[in-house]
Amino acid sequence: MYEYELHQLNVAELIRRADEQRTVRQAVLARRAARRSARRSGPDETGGQVGRERGSFVHAA
């Protein structure tokens, strides 16, 4: 009986870890989607990139 209880505890821990990893993955994907939608918003929207080339300076509006 003791082995069965240990097995059940192990199964519960594995399920908890899998659920935690799934939640983290969903958060990462949501952040990635938010960044993509912010990039696609276009040059007229606020909060986007100032210029496409990172090494060059762009005049402020």
C-alpha positions in Angstrom: 0.0 0.0 0.0 2.9 2.3 0.8 4.3 2.0 -2.8 0.9 2.8 -4.3 0.6 6.0 -2.2 4.2 7.0 -3.3 3.2 6.4 -6.8 0.1 8.5 -6.5 2.1 11.4 -5.0 4.6 11.1 -7.8 1.8 11.1 -10.4 0.2 14.2 -8.7 3.6 16.0 -8.8 4.1 15.2 -12.4 0.6 16.5 -13.3 1.3 19.7 -11.3 4.6 20.2 -13.1 3.1 19.6 -16.5 0.3 22.1 -15.7 2.8 24.7 -14.6 4.9 24.3 -17.7 1.8 24.6 -19.9 0.8 27.8 -18.1 4.3 29.2 -18.6 4.3 28.3 -22.3 0.9 30.0 -22.8 2.2 33.1 -21.2 5.3 33.1 -23.4 3.1 32.6 -26.5 0.8 35.4 -25.4 3.7 37.8 -24.9 5.1 36.9 -28.3 1.7 37.5 -30.0 1.4 40.8 -28.3 4.9 41.9 -29.6 4.0 40.7 -33.1 0.7 42.7 -33.1 2.5 45.8 -31.8 5.0 45.4 -34.7 2.2 45.0 -37.2 0.4 48.1 -36.0 2.2 50.3 -38.5 4.2 53.5 -38.3 1.3 55.7 -37.4 0.6 53.9 -34.1 2.4 54.9 -30.9 4.8 52.5 -29.2 6.4 51.0 -32.3 9.9 51.1 -33.5 11.4 54.5 -34.3 13.5 53.3 -37.2 14.1 50.0 -38.9 17.9 50.2 -38.7 19.1 49.8 -35.2 22.5 51.4 -35.8 21.3 54.7 -37.2 19.6 57.6 -35.5 16.2 58.9 -36.7 14.9 62.4 -36.3 12.2 62.8 -33.7 8.8 64.0 -34.8 
